[in-house]
Amino acid sequence: MIKVILSDGDNPFHQIEDSLKIISEIDKTFDKRRKIELDLSEVKWALPCSVILISGKLMEIHNKGAEISYLPPPEL
């Protein structure tokens, strides 16, 4: 399971860096198996650019046949 943790500080570039690390982890996991599990349980908020980056990668691997599941973020 890939733990999705995004920085929530003042610098938006930290969250973008986190997103790129998550994308790299998704790629590594997809290379080993076709099932991706994301743990979003600690995501409090996400920048639109972070969402676009991660969702773009998920759509890419989904189109290649990946099975994607997730643990949802907390309800606020």
Beta strands, then each sheet from edge to edge (+ up, - down):
strand 1: 2-3
strand 2: 35-39
strand 3: 67-71
sheet 1: 1+ 2+ 3+
end
